[in-house]
Amino acid sequence: MRSPFSPEKVERTSKVLIQFKDSIPDDTLTIYYAPIDQPVAFSRNIHTAVCSDTVCRLVNLTLYWEITGKFMGYSIPAGEELTKKEHEPFMESDYQRLNEILADSSSLLKFYALDEVGPVQKTVAKIDGITGATIPDLSSWIVPNAAYTSSTLWHITYGATRDSVMAYTSKNLLSIHLLNDLLKDGDPYNQIKAFQWINESKFNRNHFIQQALDVLHKGNYPVFGSALNFLKGCADKERLQMEVVQLLGHEDFRIKIQVTDFLHESEKLSRPVALELMTFLQSENYYLVNTVLNLLDKRYQLDQNDLLKISSLLRSKNKTIANRVYYFLLSRNANNQYLTSQLNEYSKLNFNH
């Protein structure tokens, strides 16, 4: 077994017949259930021939997927083994490498049919001065001397069986408890799939708001957008604004952009959200200060006290920030004697007249 999943530790199993319409004789999916009777995995027994030129080798193993369709691992029956060219048996390092290959859903193998797979690059001979197609170098995505086995098993792993696992889960196994567990999972793929299924289901979205907020605050970019898009459709707008604005200072610039875009999409910012937003004005980061000022300018009605607080940034050691604040306040045309004097003083000290 080359998987963190242990079939012998499950509470029970069930089997379902699927019309896969492929060349693998076993059309049965096995579903594995945890002690709380919650589905945790699927498997399918794979018996297939891997052929190169005129030589064929039989492959006999079991593939495992999470209920979301994510590859978990594989097992080989006792007494069986995988072989390479010339019937050379796999070594332990080859089995480990195969597991890594099958776990890579973005492998370049997806772009090539079996007859296009080769361990080294070769160029087809020139015909009338024109170079033919280049056979790709896929050595980084295959087990050495087992290109056809690697490619065949990868395409089975991400083919009709995986699609059937996801379809069966979506139609027959989803529950509020299961979906919340997927959101707690910590794996971006499983979390994104959970958000997709929630959006497609008829479950009350309120059951998932807290978990979605937890996902949001973990700041994991691959799933951040899915969490934010889900929350846009169900959470209290002011509460969501307050949750999101706290992430404006996140170290991942991509998350900063999504937070900014979300706040710009809001019709207006509430007073508590605007006050939280203004705390970021103490930053020495010009991008952050400029972002906050733009949001306040377009989505909030600043009062005299707000403007006076912002005017303190005229004394910032960062002259780029100070200049930005000067022009921001100047554009407000505030009828405040103290603020006017502050602007005049800044102008005399920093600009030639």
Stockholm file with secondary structure:
# STOCKHOLM 1.0

chainA/1-353         MRSPFSPEKVERTSKVLIQFKDSIPDDTLTIYYAPIDQPVAFSRNIHTAVCSDTVCRLVNLTLYWEITGKFMGYSIPAGEELTKKEHEPFMESDYQRLNEILADSSSLLKFYALDEVGPVQKTVAKIDGITGATIPDLSSWIVPNAAYTSSTLWHITYGATRDSVMAYTSKNLLSIHLLNDLLKDGDPYNQIKAFQWINESKFNRNHFIQQALDVLHKGNYPVFGSALNFLKGCADKERLQMEVVQLLGHEDFRIKIQVTDFLHESEKLSRPVALELMTFLQSENYYLVNTVLNLLDKRYQLDQNDLLKISSLLRSKNKTIANRVYYFLLSRNANNQYLTSQLNEYSKLNFNH
#=GR chainA/1-353 SS CBSSCCGGGSSEEEEEECCCCSSCSCCEEEEEECTTSCEEEEEEEEEEEEEETTEEEEEEEEEEEETTSCEEEEECCTTCCCBCGGGCBCCHHHHHHHHHHHHCTTCGGGGCCGGGCCSSCEECCCBTTBCCCEECCCGGGSBTTBHHHHHHHHHHHTSHHHHHHHHHIIIIICCHHHHHHHHHSCCHHHHHHHHHHHHHSCSCGGGGHHHHHHHHHHTCHHHHHHHHHHHHTTSCHHHHHHHHHTTTTCSCHHHHHHHHHHHHHSSCCCHHHHHHHHGGGGCSCHHHHHHHHHHHHHHCCCCHHHHHHHHGGGGCSCHHHHHHHHHHHHHHTCCCHHHHHHHHHHHHHHSCC
#=GC SS_cons         CBSSCCGGGSSEEEEEECCCCSSCSCCEEEEEECTTSCEEEEEEEEEEEEEETTEEEEEEEEEEEETTSCEEEEECCTTCCCBCGGGCBCCHHHHHHHHHHHHCTTCGGGGCCGGGCCSSCEECCCBTTBCCCEECCCGGGSBTTBHHHHHHHHHHHTSHHHHHHHHHIIIIICCHHHHHHHHHSCCHHHHHHHHHHHHHSCSCGGGGHHHHHHHHHHTCHHHHHHHHHHHHTTSCHHHHHHHHHTTTTCSCHHHHHHHHHHHHHSSCCCHHHHHHHHGGGGCSCHHHHHHHHHHHHHHCCCCHHHHHHHHGGGGCSCHHHHHHHHHHHHHHTCCCHHHHHHHHHHHHHHSCC
//
